[in-house]
Amino acid sequence: MSRIYLAPMEGLADYVLRDVLTGIGGFDGCVSEFVRVTGSLLPSRVYEREAPEVLDGGHTPNGTPMVIQLLGSDPEWMARNAAHAASLSPHGIDLNFGCPAKVVNQHGGGAMLLADPEQLNRIVSSVRAAVPAGVPVTAKMRLGVSDTSLAIECAVALAEGGAASLVVHARTRDHGYRPPAHWEWIARIDAAVDVPVVANGEVWTVADWERCRAVSGCANVMLGRGAVSDPFLALRIRGLMERTPSHGEWRHVLGHIAGYLRKLQTRVASRHEHGRVKKWLSYLQRTWPQAAELHAAIRRVQDSHEILAMIERALGFDELMATHRFASASQLDVADLAAG
């Protein structure tokens, strides 16, 4: 069976949403949002803030292994910070060579490094030498900056530098997140390197996953926005739920939204909980029309407690409590969900 991983998604899949999504189930592992490395050694509190899973043996609250992702362009500082991060008990160190954000690329990080395969090799080699042998070092890449001319060379540079595996997001930086994903390039990369390759990009449904496997030749996949749009996607891929989302699943989705908001209110020191819930709903409406209705209803509401009350009224308080008990169980009642 395929291994399924939850992708790092800057500004979207923070540790609270990682908790919720991995708690729903189906994931073999997850990766933190990137921790940016510049010219200093980051203290432990930075990792504890961005990836608090390190305080629990590198696991999410439900026990899913978590890998810390670092982003930077200086081999020495990346190595120093990776060595420190590795001491905090993550299940690996992942290196970001795929972020397309302008602010990151302007400083020579993320996907911009795909213009320089030799620098990629230096970074991975330095990190691999600094991190204990028992801690895997992996890398996530795109197909290039503006074209795919260096895709194979970059992948080989990463593998030869010591990356234990590669996640390939099947678009260039300039493609951004516009479809399609070019899964055929993942197959070419897989044939060129001697390390496992994980496919990433445009997997929104079970049918997409099947096509991605067929075209890329990769058994393993990393889900990003597809998992945010359908939190049960990993379970559907595993055959533990119906392939197609159902109307009846929405009450469980509502329960998870409420749980997410409650966790934001208690675990995140910010005044932007309402915006984060709205952002998740904007993805969920791709799967459930009810999400669009809820998004419209709360669009002008700024108070997260008022939003939570609205969700409770929409679901019914007693049903909400039952859904929370369902969500906090160690295993999903898959039969109940599938019956919808």
Secondary structure, DSSP 8 states (H G I E B T S, - for coil): ---EEE---TTTS-HHHHHHHHHHS--SEEEEEEEE--SS---HHHHHHH-GGGGGTTB-TT--BEEEEEE-S-HHHHHHHHHHHHTT--S-EEEEE----HHHHTTT-GGGGGG-HHHHHHHHHHHHHHS-TTS-EEEEE-S-SSSSTTHHHHHHHHHHHT-S-EEEESS-TTTTT-S---HHHHHHHHHH-SS-EEEES---SHHHHHHHHHHH--S-EEESHHHHH-TTHHHHHTTSS-SS--GGGHHHHHHHHHHHHHHHHHH--SS-HHHHHHHHHHHHTTT-HHHHHHHHHHTT---HHHHHHHHHHHH-HHHHHHHHHHHHSSS--HHHHHH-
